[in-house]
Structure formats: C-alpha cells, structure tokens
C-alpha cells in the first residue's frame, strides 16, 4: 500500500529544514524585538549559527528518518 503524497511531504528533508529555518528565524526576530542593542560581530555569528545549525540537523535527521 502506497502512502499518499501529502502524507510523505511533511517528512521530506527540504520541507523539514525549511520549517526549522523559518522557526529559528522567527525566534531570532522575536528576540531582537525585545532587546534594545545593536548587533555586534558576535551577535551576527550567533544569528547565522542559530539558523543554520538547527536547519542542517533537521535536514540530516529527516534524511535518516525517511
């Protein structure tokens, strides 16, 4: 029995990575909205890592889960 395409779409690695990336970006936007300081080099590096690391981990986990 073949699963329907809509059921398999949510475990597709690119879809999972995109969702995690959007959530990580939203969390950082929320954090920056409640703070009042300007970005430093360390904060920019933190932002890049906070978005790319969870996205990469989610992509790899989705590849293995699939």
mmCIF file as gemmi writes it, N, C-alpha and C atoms, coordinates in Angstrom:
data_model
loop_
_atom_site.group_PDB
_atom_site.id
_atom_site.type_symbol
_atom_site.label_atom_id
_atom_site.label_alt_id
_atom_site.label_comp_id
_atom_site.label_asym_id
_atom_site.label_entity_id
_atom_site.label_seq_id
_atom_site.pdbx_PDB_ins_code
_atom_site.Cartn_x
_atom_site.Cartn_y
_atom_site.Cartn_z
_atom_site.occupancy
_atom_site.B_iso_or_equiv
_atom_site.pdbx_formal_charge
_atom_site.auth_seq_id
_atom_site.auth_asym_id
_atom_site.pdbx_PDB_model_num
ATOM 1 N N . UNK Axp A 1 ? 0.837 -1.175 0 1 0 ? 1 A 1
ATOM 2 C CA . UNK Axp A 1 ? 0 0 0 1 0 ? 1 A 1
ATOM 3 C C . UNK Axp A 1 ? 0.884 1.241 0 1 0 ? 1 A 1
ATOM 4 N N . UNK Axp A 2 ? 0.653 2.124 -0.924 1 0 ? 2 A 1
ATOM 5 C CA . UNK Axp A 2 ? 1.446 3.337 -1.08 1 0 ? 2 A 1
ATOM 6 C C . UNK Axp A 2 ? 0.803 4.476 -0.295 1 0 ? 2 A 1
ATOM 7 N N . UNK Axp A 3 ? 1.632 5.219 0.458 1 0 ? 3 A 1
ATOM 8 C CA . UNK Axp A 3 ? 1.115 6.381 1.183 1 0 ? 3 A 1
ATOM 9 C C . UNK Axp A 3 ? 0.818 7.505 0.208 1 0 ? 3 A 1
ATOM 10 N N . UNK Axp A 4 ? -0.115 8.329 0.579 1 0 ? 4 A 1
ATOM 11 C CA . UNK Axp A 4 ? -0.44 9.451 -0.294 1 0 ? 4 A 1
ATOM 12 C C . UNK Axp A 4 ? 0.697 10.463 -0.271 1 0 ? 4 A 1
ATOM 13 N N . UNK Axp A 5 ? 0.874 11.223 -1.36 1 0 ? 5 A 1
ATOM 14 C CA . UNK Axp A 5 ? 1.959 12.206 -1.429 1 0 ? 5 A 1
ATOM 15 C C . UNK Axp A 5 ? 1.877 13.26 -0.332 1 0 ? 5 A 1
ATOM 16 N N . UNK Axp A 6 ? 0.685 13.64 0.093 1 0 ? 6 A 1
ATOM 17 C CA . UNK Axp A 6 ? 0.569 14.666 1.121 1 0 ? 6 A 1
ATOM 18 C C . UNK Axp A 6 ? 1.077 14.165 2.468 1 0 ? 6 A 1
ATOM 19 N N . UNK Axp A 7 ? 0.973 12.866 2.739 1 0 ? 7 A 1
ATOM 20 C CA . UNK Axp A 7 ? 1.483 12.31 3.984 1 0 ? 7 A 1
ATOM 21 C C . UNK Axp A 7 ? 2.998 12.238 3.98 1 0 ? 7 A 1
ATOM 22 N N . UNK Axp A 8 ? 3.608 12.034 2.837 1 0 ? 8 A 1
ATOM 23 C CA . UNK Axp A 8 ? 5.057 11.945 2.753 1 0 ? 8 A 1
ATOM 24 C C . UNK Axp A 8 ? 5.712 13.319 2.662 1 0 ? 8 A 1
ATOM 25 N N . UNK Axp A 9 ? 4.971 14.323 2.279 1 0 ? 9 A 1
ATOM 26 C CA . UNK Axp A 9 ? 5.55 15.65 2.081 1 0 ? 9 A 1
ATOM 27 C C . UNK Axp A 9 ? 6.111 16.229 3.369 1 0 ? 9 A 1
ATOM 28 N N . UNK Axp A 10 ? 5.446 16.014 4.503 1 0 ? 10 A 1
ATOM 29 C CA . UNK Axp A 10 ? 5.89 16.636 5.741 1 0 ? 10 A 1
ATOM 30 C C . UNK Axp A 10 ? 7.173 16.019 6.282 1 0 ? 10 A 1
ATOM 31 N N . UNK Axp A 11 ? 7.576 14.84 5.808 1 0 ? 11 A 1
ATOM 32 C CA . UNK Axp A 11 ? 8.845 14.263 6.244 1 0 ? 11 A 1
ATOM 33 C C . UNK Axp A 11 ? 9.938 14.431 5.189 1 0 ? 11 A 1
ATOM 34 N N . UNK Axp A 12 ? 9.653 15.149 4.124 1 0 ? 12 A 1
ATOM 35 C CA . UNK Axp A 12 ? 10.655 15.408 3.09 1 0 ? 12 A 1
ATOM 36 C C . UNK Axp A 12 ? 11.75 16.293 3.696 1 0 ? 12 A 1
ATOM 37 N N . UNK Axp A 13 ? 13.032 15.951 3.534 1 0 ? 13 A 1
ATOM 38 C CA . UNK Axp A 13 ? 14.114 16.686 4.192 1 0 ? 13 A 1
ATOM 39 C C . UNK Axp A 13 ? 14.138 18.189 3.915 1 0 ? 13 A 1
ATOM 40 N N . UNK Axp A 14 ? 13.895 18.592 2.675 1 0 ? 14 A 1
ATOM 41 C CA . UNK Axp A 14 ? 13.906 20.016 2.363 1 0 ? 14 A 1
ATOM 42 C C . UNK Axp A 14 ? 12.763 20.739 3.078 1 0 ? 14 A 1
ATOM 43 N N . UNK Axp A 15 ? 11.615 20.092 3.17 1 0 ? 15 A 1
ATOM 44 C CA . UNK Axp A 15 ? 10.466 20.688 3.854 1 0 ? 15 A 1
ATOM 45 C C . UNK Axp A 15 ? 10.748 20.843 5.343 1 0 ? 15 A 1
ATOM 46 N N . UNK Axp A 16 ? 11.295 19.803 5.96 1 0 ? 16 A 1
ATOM 47 C CA . UNK Axp A 16 ? 11.617 19.859 7.387 1 0 ? 16 A 1
ATOM 48 C C . UNK Axp A 16 ? 12.652 20.939 7.658 1 0 ? 16 A 1
ATOM 49 N N . UNK Axp A 17 ? 13.703 20.994 6.839 1 0 ? 17 A 1
ATOM 50 C CA . UNK Axp A 17 ? 14.743 22.003 7.018 1 0 ? 17 A 1
ATOM 51 C C . UNK Axp A 17 ? 14.185 23.414 6.842 1 0 ? 17 A 1
ATOM 52 N N . UNK Axp A 18 ? 13.284 23.599 5.904 1 0 ? 18 A 1
ATOM 53 C CA . UNK Axp A 18 ? 12.673 24.909 5.696 1 0 ? 18 A 1
ATOM 54 C C . UNK Axp A 18 ? 11.831 25.323 6.898 1 0 ? 18 A 1
ATOM 55 N N . UNK Axp A 19 ? 11.048 24.41 7.414 1 0 ? 19 A 1
ATOM 56 C CA . UNK Axp A 19 ? 10.211 24.717 8.585 1 0 ? 19 A 1
ATOM 57 C C . UNK Axp A 19 ? 11.086 25.079 9.776 1 0 ? 19 A 1
ATOM 58 N N . UNK Axp A 20 ? 12.137 24.31 10.02 1 0 ? 20 A 1
ATOM 59 C CA . UNK Axp A 20 ? 13.026 24.598 11.146 1 0 ? 20 A 1
ATOM 60 C C . UNK Axp A 20 ? 13.737 25.929 10.935 1 0 ? 20 A 1
ATOM 61 N N . UNK Axp A 21 ? 14.157 26.221 9.726 1 0 ? 21 A 1
ATOM 62 C CA . UNK Axp A 21 ? 14.805 27.502 9.433 1 0 ? 21 A 1
ATOM 63 C C . UNK Axp A 21 ? 13.879 28.684 9.665 1 0 ? 21 A 1
ATOM 64 N N . UNK Axp A 22 ? 12.628 28.544 9.25 1 0 ? 22 A 1
ATOM 65 C CA . UNK Axp A 22 ? 11.65 29.617 9.461 1 0 ? 22 A 1
ATOM 66 C C . UNK Axp A 22 ? 11.379 29.819 10.952 1 0 ? 22 A 1
ATOM 67 N N . UNK Axp A 23 ? 11.254 28.716 11.697 1 0 ? 23 A 1
ATOM 68 C CA . UNK Axp A 23 ? 11.035 28.829 13.14 1 0 ? 23 A 1
ATOM 69 C C . UNK Axp A 23 ? 12.238 29.45 13.843 1 0 ? 23 A 1
ATOM 70 N N . UNK Axp A 24 ? 13.449 29.075 13.439 1 0 ? 24 A 1
ATOM 71 C CA . UNK Axp A 24 ? 14.652 29.662 14.033 1 0 ? 24 A 1
ATOM 72 C C . UNK Axp A 24 ? 14.74 31.151 13.717 1 0 ? 24 A 1
ATOM 73 N N . UNK Axp A 25 ? 14.403 31.522 12.493 1 0 ? 25 A 1
ATOM 74 C CA . UNK Axp A 25 ? 14.411 32.938 12.124 1 0 ? 25 A 1
ATOM 75 C C . UNK Axp A 25 ? 13.364 33.702 12.917 1 0 ? 25 A 1
ATOM 76 N N . UNK Axp A 26 ? 12.18 33.139 13.074 1 0 ? 26 A 1
ATOM 77 C CA . UNK Axp A 26 ? 11.135 33.782 13.862 1 0 ? 26 A 1
ATOM 78 C C . UNK Axp A 26 ? 11.541 33.972 15.303 1 0 ? 26 A 1
ATOM 79 N N . UNK Axp A 27 ? 12.205 32.974 15.874 1 0 ? 27 A 1
ATOM 80 C CA . UNK Axp A 27 ? 12.673 33.092 17.258 1 0 ? 27 A 1
ATOM 81 C C . UNK Axp A 27 ? 13.707 34.207 17.396 1 0 ? 27 A 1
ATOM 82 N N . UNK Axp A 28 ? 14.587 34.333 16.416 1 0 ? 28 A 1
ATOM 83 C CA . UNK Axp A 28 ? 15.589 35.4 16.473 1 0 ? 28 A 1
ATOM 84 C C . UNK Axp A 28 ? 14.969 36.776 16.264 1 0 ? 28 A 1
ATOM 85 N N . UNK Axp A 29 ? 13.976 36.87 15.407 1 0 ? 29 A 1
ATOM 86 C CA . UNK Axp A 29 ? 13.281 38.145 15.215 1 0 ? 29 A 1
ATOM 87 C C . UNK Axp A 29 ? 12.566 38.542 16.502 1 0 ? 29 A 1
ATOM 88 N N . UNK Axp A 30 ? 11.944 37.585 17.15 1 0 ? 30 A 1
ATOM 89 C CA . UNK Axp A 30 ? 11.29 37.864 18.429 1 0 ? 30 A 1
ATOM 90 C C . UNK Axp A 30 ? 12.307 38.321 19.465 1 0 ? 30 A 1
ATOM 91 N N . UNK Axp A 31 ? 13.436 37.632 19.532 1 0 ? 31 A 1
ATOM 92 C CA . UNK Axp A 31 ? 14.48 38.015 20.488 1 0 ? 31 A 1
ATOM 93 C C . UNK Axp A 31 ? 15.001 39.421 20.208 1 0 ? 31 A 1
ATOM 94 N N . UNK Axp A 32 ? 15.231 39.737 18.941 1 0 ? 32 A 1
ATOM 95 C CA . UNK Axp A 32 ? 15.752 41.06 18.611 1 0 ? 32 A 1
ATOM 96 C C . UNK Axp A 32 ? 14.713 42.15 18.857 1 0 ? 32 A 1
ATOM 97 N N . UNK Axp A 33 ? 13.438 41.796 18.815 1 0 ? 33 A 1
ATOM 98 C CA . UNK Axp A 33 ? 12.382 42.779 19.076 1 0 ? 33 A 1
ATOM 99 C C . UNK Axp A 33 ? 12.328 43.156 20.551 1 0 ? 33 A 1
ATOM 100 N N . UNK Axp A 34 ? 12.726 42.241 21.443 1 0 ? 34 A 1
ATOM 101 C CA . UNK Axp A 34 ? 12.647 42.553 22.866 1 0 ? 34 A 1
ATOM 102 C C . UNK Axp A 34 ? 13.946 43.114 23.427 1 0 ? 34 A 1
ATOM 103 N N . UNK Axp A 35 ? 15.025 43.123 22.637 1 0 ? 35 A 1
ATOM 104 C CA . UNK Axp A 35 ? 16.281 43.729 23.08 1 0 ? 35 A 1
ATOM 105 C C . UNK Axp A 35 ? 16.446 45.089 22.415 1 0 ? 35 A 1
ATOM 106 N N . UNK Axp A 36 ? 17.252 45.935 23.003 1 0 ? 36 A 1
ATOM 107 C CA . UNK Axp A 36 ? 17.389 47.31 22.512 1 0 ? 36 A 1
ATOM 108 C C . UNK Axp A 36 ? 18.786 47.635 21.985 1 0 ? 36 A 1
ATOM 109 N N . UNK Axp A 37 ? 19.698 46.682 21.92 1 0 ? 37 A 1
ATOM 110 C CA . UNK Axp A 37 ? 21.052 46.971 21.473 1 0 ? 37 A 1
ATOM 111 C C . UNK Axp A 37 ? 21.243 46.643 19.998 1 0 ? 37 A 1
ATOM 112 N N . UNK Axp A 38 ? 22.259 47.242 19.404 1 0 ? 38 A 1
ATOM 113 C CA . UNK Axp A 38 ? 22.577 46.978 18.009 1 0 ? 38 A 1
ATOM 114 C C . UNK Axp A 38 ? 23.388 45.704 17.871 1 0 ? 38 A 1
ATOM 115 N N . UNK Axp A 39 ? 23.436 45.137 16.676 1 0 ? 39 A 1
ATOM 116 C CA . UNK Axp A 39 ? 24.162 43.874 16.501 1 0 ? 39 A 1
ATOM 117 C C . UNK Axp A 39 ? 25.682 44.074 16.507 1 0 ? 39 A 1
ATOM 118 N N . UNK Axp A 40 ? 26.38 43.186 17.19 1 0 ? 40 A 1
ATOM 119 C CA . UNK Axp A 40 ? 27.843 43.149 17.168 1 0 ? 40 A 1
ATOM 120 C C . UNK Axp A 40 ? 28.261 41.977 16.295 1 0 ? 40 A 1
ATOM 121 N N . UNK Axp A 41 ? 29.561 41.827 16.1 1 0 ? 41 A 1
ATOM 122 C CA . UNK Axp A 41 ? 30.058 40.721 15.291 1 0 ? 41 A 1
ATOM 123 C C . UNK Axp A 41 ? 29.677 39.389 15.933 1 0 ? 41 A 1
ATOM 124 N N . UNK Axp A 42 ? 29.804 39.302 17.242 1 0 ? 42 A 1
ATOM 125 C CA . UNK Axp A 42 ? 29.448 38.071 17.941 1 0 ? 42 A 1
ATOM 126 C C . UNK Axp A 42 ? 27.962 37.753 17.774 1 0 ? 42 A 1
ATOM 127 N N . UNK Axp A 43 ? 27.127 38.767 17.804 1 0 ? 43 A 1
ATOM 128 C CA . UNK Axp A 43 ? 25.684 38.549 17.642 1 0 ? 43 A 1
ATOM 129 C C . UNK Axp A 43 ? 25.349 38.098 16.229 1 0 ? 43 A 1
ATOM 130 N N . UNK Axp A 44 ? 26.038 38.63 15.245 1 0 ? 44 A 1
ATOM 131 C CA . UNK Axp A 44 ? 25.803 38.219 13.858 1 0 ? 44 A 1
ATOM 132 C C . UNK Axp A 44 ? 26.206 36.76 13.67 1 0 ? 44 A 1
ATOM 133 N N . UNK Axp A 45 ? 27.351 36.37 14.235 1 0 ? 45 A 1
ATOM 134 C CA . UNK Axp A 45 ? 27.78 34.968 14.163 1 0 ? 45 A 1
ATOM 135 C C . UNK Axp A 45 ? 26.769 34.074 14.874 1 0 ? 45 A 1
ATOM 136 N N . UNK Axp A 46 ? 26.286 34.528 16.024 1 0 ? 46 A 1
ATOM 137 C CA . UNK Axp A 46 ? 25.279 33.779 16.77 1 0 ? 46 A 1
ATOM 138 C C . UNK Axp A 46 ? 24.018 33.587 15.935 1 0 ? 46 A 1
ATOM 139 N N . UNK Axp A 47 ? 23.588 34.629 15.25 1 0 ? 47 A 1
ATOM 140 C CA . UNK Axp A 47 ? 22.386 34.549 14.418 1 0 ? 47 A 1
ATOM 141 C C . UNK Axp A 47 ? 22.575 33.543 13.286 1 0 ? 47 A 1
ATOM 142 N N . UNK Axp A 48 ? 23.702 33.616 12.614 1 0 ? 48 A 1
ATOM 143 C CA . UNK Axp A 48 ? 23.956 32.698 11.499 1 0 ? 48 A 1
ATOM 144 C C . UNK Axp A 48 ? 23.985 31.251 11.99 1 0 ? 48 A 1
ATOM 145 N N . UNK Axp A 49 ? 24.66 31.001 13.106 1 0 ? 49 A 1
ATOM 146 C CA . UNK Axp A 49 ? 24.734 29.64 13.633 1 0 ? 49 A 1
ATOM 147 C C . UNK Axp A 49 ? 23.391 29.167 14.177 1 0 ? 49 A 1
ATOM 148 N N . UNK Axp A 50 ? 22.632 30.089 14.773 1 0 ? 50 A 1
ATOM 149 C CA . UNK Axp A 50 ? 21.341 29.711 15.335 1 0 ? 50 A 1
ATOM 150 C C . UNK Axp A 50 ? 20.356 29.306 14.251 1 0 ? 50 A 1
ATOM 151 N N . UNK Axp A 51 ? 20.528 29.813 13.062 1 0 ? 51 A 1
ATOM 152 C CA . UNK Axp A 51 ? 19.636 29.435 11.958 1 0 ? 51 A 1
ATOM 153 C C . UNK Axp A 51 ? 20.176 28.215 11.203 1 0 ? 51 A 1
ATOM 154 N N . UNK Axp A 52 ? 21.465 28.199 10.899 1 0 ? 52 A 1
ATOM 155 C CA . UNK Axp A 52 ? 21.988 27.123 10.053 1 0 ? 52 A 1
ATOM 156 C C . UNK Axp A 52 ? 22.172 25.796 10.776 1 0 ? 52 A 1
ATOM 157 N N . UNK Axp A 53 ? 22.554 25.822 12.044 1 0 ? 53 A 1
ATOM 158 C CA . UNK Axp A 53 ? 22.787 24.555 12.754 1 0 ? 53 A 1
ATOM 159 C C . UNK Axp A 53 ? 21.486 23.756 12.915 1 0 ? 53 A 1
ATOM 160 N N . UNK Axp A 54 ? 20.397 24.357 13.449 1 0 ? 54 A 1
ATOM 161 C CA . UNK Axp A 54 ? 19.164 23.557 13.556 1 0 ? 54 A 1
ATOM 162 C C . UNK Axp A 54 ? 18.608 23.12 12.194 1 0 ? 54 A 1
ATOM 163 N N . UNK Axp A 55 ? 18.771 23.968 11.189 1 0 ? 55 A 1
ATOM 164 C CA . UNK Axp A 55 ? 18.29 23.621 9.856 1 0 ? 55 A 1
ATOM 165 C C . UNK Axp A 55 ? 19.05 22.424 9.303 1 0 ? 55 A 1
ATOM 166 N N . UNK Axp A 56 ? 20.364 22.421 9.472 1 0 ? 56 A 1
ATOM 167 C CA . UNK Axp A 56 ? 21.183 21.31 8.991 1 0 ? 56 A 1
ATOM 168 C C . UNK Axp A 56 ? 20.886 20.032 9.759 1 0 ? 56 A 1
ATOM 169 N N . UNK Axp A 57 ? 20.755 20.135 11.07 1 0 ? 57 A 1
ATOM 170 C CA . UNK Axp A 57 ? 20.443 18.965 11.889 1 0 ? 57 A 1
ATOM 171 C C . UNK Axp A 57 ? 19.079 18.391 11.5 1 0 ? 57 A 1
ATOM 172 N N . UNK Axp A 58 ? 18.091 19.264 11.321 1 0 ? 58 A 1
ATOM 173 C CA . UNK Axp A 58 ? 16.756 18.805 10.933 1 0 ? 58 A 1
ATOM 174 C C . UNK Axp A 58 ? 16.79 18.128 9.565 1 0 ? 58 A 1
ATOM 175 N N . UNK Axp A 59 ? 17.55 18.679 8.638 1 0 ? 59 A 1
ATOM 176 C CA . UNK Axp A 59 ? 17.661 18.083 7.308 1 0 ? 59 A 1
ATOM 177 C C . UNK Axp A 59 ? 18.272 16.682 7.388 1 0 ? 59 A 1
ATOM 178 N N . UNK Axp A 60 ? 19.363 16.561 8.142 1 0 ? 60 A 1
ATOM 179 C CA . UNK Axp A 60 ? 20.028 15.26 8.261 1 0 ? 60 A 1
ATOM 180 C C . UNK Axp A 60 ? 19.134 14.241 8.964 1 0 ? 60 A 1
ATOM 181 N N . UNK Axp A 61 ? 18.441 14.657 10.013 1 0 ? 61 A 1
ATOM 182 C CA . UNK Axp A 61 ? 17.54 13.735 10.701 1 0 ? 61 A 1
ATOM 183 C C . UNK Axp A 61 ? 16.395 13.291 9.789 1 0 ? 61 A 1
ATOM 184 N N . UNK Axp A 62 ? 15.872 14.222 9.006 1 0 ? 62 A 1
ATOM 185 C CA . UNK Axp A 62 ? 14.788 13.876 8.084 1 0 ? 62 A 1
ATOM 186 C C . UNK Axp A 62 ? 15.281 12.916 7 1 0 ? 62 A 1
ATOM 187 N N . UNK Axp A 63 ? 16.515 13.085 6.563 1 0 ? 63 A 1
ATOM 188 C CA . UNK Axp A 63 ? 17.079 12.152 5.571 1 0 ? 63 A 1
ATOM 189 C C . UNK Axp A 63 ? 17.191 10.752 6.148 1 0 ? 63 A 1
ATOM 190 N N . UNK Axp A 64 ? 17.597 10.654 7.388 1 0 ? 64 A 1
ATOM 191 C CA . UNK Axp A 64 ? 17.751 9.341 8.011 1 0 ? 64 A 1
ATOM 192 C C . UNK Axp A 64 ? 16.403 8.726 8.388 1 0 ? 64 A 1
ATOM 193 N N . UNK Axp A 65 ? 15.452 9.566 8.767 1 0 ? 65 A 1
ATOM 194 C CA . UNK Axp A 65 ? 14.123 9.092 9.172 1 0 ? 65 A 1
ATOM 195 C C . UNK Axp A 65 ? 13.363 8.536 7.978 1 0 ? 65 A 1
ATOM 196 N N . UNK Axp A 66 ? 13.558 9.169 6.845 1 0 ? 66 A 1
ATOM 197 C CA . UNK Axp A 66 ? 12.838 8.848 5.628 1 0 ? 66 A 1
ATOM 198 C C . UNK Axp A 66 ? 13.228 7.506 5.178 1 0 ? 66 A 1
